[in-house]
Amino acid sequence: MPVPTFRPTPPPKVRQAVREKKQEIKPRKPRQKVERKTPRRQVKKAAPPPSTATKGRKQQQVSQGARVSRSALTSWRNAVQARLNRYKRSPRGGGSGTVTVSFRMDGNGRVTSVRVAGSAGRILDDAAVSLLRRASPFPAPPGGKGVSLTVPIRFR
């Protein structure tokens, strides 16, 4: 048995009349270019003054006088945390807890020193230190300078 097909209803006559009217409108003639005898005077615009939001806020200095934005720092910290989460393994002895680890990395993102700042037991502390060694090198910090970080690592 054939399946009936749906046919849209034709548009009302009013809509058709409006469409036909739009088609009948003639296009405008292009404007003619007028040549000027004297060229326009060019005005140099001065740089706008710094906004009041940035006047009182301290930003971190980077090499060569450039500044690191807060969003760049935040996205870099999120990338470091994501890399830690990617390389995290549950320790052999089991257990759960949070280890706070302080570490220093150079301008290329390599971990140079690791220290346990908040212990959660020897097994979890060793797992956190080995996690940092496994995950190194991290994304390079913005600005290319060495950085010290303190990060909580949660084991479940």
N, C-alpha and C positions, 0 to 999 in steps of 0.2 A: 504494500500500500504506500503510495507516495506521501511524503511529509509536506504539509502545507508550508508555503513560504510567506514570510512577513514582508509586506510592502508598505513603505511609509506613506502616510497620507500626504497629498500634495499641499503645499503651503497656501494659505488663504490669498485671495486676490489682492488684498491690501499690500501684503509683503511683496508680491510680484510687481506691483505698480511702483513701490519704493525702489526696488532693485533696478527696474527699467529706467527710472528717473535718474538714478546715480550713474548709470551707464551713459546717459545722454549728455551729462555735463561735459563741457569741452575743457580740455587741459589748458592751463595757463601758459602764456608765452614766457620763455626764460628772460630774466632781466639782462639788460645790456650793461656791460662793464664800463664805468666812467673812469677815464684816465685823469689823474690829478696832476696839476702843474708842479705843485710843491709836495714833497713827501710828508707824511704825518710825523709828528714829533714823537719819538720813543721815550718813554719814561721808565727809568730804572726803579724797580720795586725793592724796598729795603726788606731784609729778613724780619719776620715777626718776632717780637720779644718772647722770651720763654714764658710758658704758662705758669699760673700760680701753683698748679699741682706739682710741677717739677722743681720749683724754686727751693722748697724746704726739704725735699726728699734726697737722701744720699744714695748714690748708685756706686756699685763696685767699679773700681778702675781696672782697666786691662792694659796690656802692653800697648805702646805707641799712643797712649792717650785716649783710646776708644773706650766706650762704656758698654757694660753688659746690661741688657734689659732684664727686668724681673721675669718676663715671660721666657726668655732664653734660659735663665737659671732654673726656673721651674720645670721646663721641658727636659733639661739635662738631668735634673734630680730624678724625674720620673723615669727617664731612660736607664739610669743607674739602678733604681729600685726594680724595674722590670727585668734587667739582666740578672740581678740577684735572685729574683723569684724564678727565673728560667733555669738557673743552675742549682737551685735548692734541692737537697735530698734529705729524706728522713734518716736520722742516725740509727746505727745498728742496735744500740741498746734501748731504742725506743724512747719514750718520754715526750713530754711537751712542755713548752715554756718559751719565754722571750729572752734572747741574749742581745744585749746592746754592745755593738762593736764600733770602735773608733779606728779609722784607718786613714792613711795618707796616700795620695796618688800624685804622680808627676803630671806634667803638662800634656803627655801623650795618653794618659789614662791607665798607666801601669801602677799597680799597688806596690808601694815601697815599704810600708810598715803597717802592722795590724796589732791592735790591743783590745782586749776584752774590757769594756767599761762597766758592764752590768752582767754578772754571772747568773746562769740558770742551771748550774751543775756541770761537772767536768765533761761529760759526754756531749752535751749540747754546745758547750763552749768550743770544744775541738771541732765539732761539725760546722759551727759558724766560721771559724778561722779557715778551715779547709774550703768552705764555700767561697770565701773571698779570694783565695788563691786560684780556685778553679775558674771563677768568673772573670778574672783579670785577663786581658786588658778591658777596661770599661771605655765608654765613649769619652773622647777628650773633653775636658772641662772648657766652657766658653772662656775665651781670652788666652788660652794656652799656658796658664800658670798652674803650679801645683796647688792642690786643695786638700784640706782635712775634712773628713765627714764623720759623723756619728749616726749610725743607723740601727734601728731595732730590727732584729730578725726573729720572726715568730715560727716556732716549730710546733706542729700539732700531732 
